[in-house]
Amino acid sequence: MAAVFEAASGGDHARARELDELLQPVYAAFSKAPPASSVKAALELQGVIGGTLRLPMVPVSDAQRTAIQGELESRGLLRTDEAAA
């Protein structure tokens, strides 16, 4: 997202659109659960935050978490087991 913003604010709209297009499947995976829960799940998968949520926020389902994880991994936004080894 930072790269999309930097490209757009720097006037490189073609690059911003290109990056945004690459992220469309990630957006779709995020849209299958409440937005804040999806973002928090992604941040947890990246090791940025812990997994504790406060009500009224609820955790994403296992299927939603798997979808988010798969999209992040396929775009190099999450280290896979092979990359961590």
C-alpha positions in Angstrom: 0.0 0.0 0.0 2.9 2.4 0.8 4.2 1.8 -2.7 0.8 2.5 -4.3 0.6 5.8 -2.3 4.2 6.8 -3.2 3.7 6.1 -6.9 0.4 8.0 -6.9 1.6 11.0 -4.9 4.7 11.1 -7.1 2.6 11.4 -10.2 3.4 7.9 -11.5 -0.3 6.9 -11.9 0.4 4.0 -14.3 2.7 2.4 -11.6 0.1 3.0 -8.9 -2.6 1.3 -11.0 -0.3 -1.6 -11.8 0.5 -2.1 -8.1 -3.2 -1.7 -7.2 -4.1 -4.4 -9.8 -1.6 -6.8 -8.2 -3.3 -6.2 -4.8 -6.8 -6.8 -6.0 -6.8 -10.5 -4.9 -5.6 -9.4 -1.4 -8.4 -6.9 -1.2 -10.9 -9.7 -2.2 -9.5 -12.0 0.5 -9.8 -9.2 3.0 -13.4 -8.5 2.0 -14.6 -12.0 3.1 -14.4 -10.9 6.8 -14.9 -7.7 8.7 -12.3 -5.2 7.5 -10.6 -4.6 10.8 -10.5 -8.3 11.6 -8.9 -9.0 8.2 -6.2 -6.4 8.6 -5.4 -7.5 12.1 -5.2 -11.1 10.9 -2.8 -10.0 8.2 -0.7 -8.1 10.7 -0.6 -11.1 13.0 0.5 -13.4 10.2 3.3 -10.9 9.5 4.4 -10.9 13.1 3.6 -7.2 13.6 1.0 -7.7 16.3 -0.3 -10.4 18.6 -3.6 -12.3 18.0 -5.7 -10.9 20.8 -8.8 -9.0 19.9 -11.2 -7.0 22.0 -14.9 -7.1 21.6 -16.8 -6.2 19.5 -14.1 -7.4 17.1 -14.1 -11.1 16.4 -11.3 -13.2 14.9 -11.5 -14.3 11.2 -12.5 -17.9 10.5 -9.9 -20.5 9.7 -11.0 -20.4 6.0 -10.7 -16.6 5.9 -7.3 -16.7 7.6 -6.1 -19.3 5.1 -7.3 -17.2 2.2 -5.6 -14.1 3.6 -2.4 -16.0 4.3 -2.4 -17.5 0.8 -2.8 -14.1 -0.9 -0.1 -12.5 1.2 2.3 -15.4 0.5 1.6 -15.4 -3.3 2.6 -11.8 -3.5 5.7 -12.0 -1.4 4.1 -10.1 1.5 4.5 -13.0 3.9 7.4 -15.3 4.4 6.7 -18.9 3.5 8.2 -21.8 5.4 10.8 -22.3 2.6 11.8 -18.6 2.8 12.2 -18.7 6.5 14.4 -21.8 6.4 
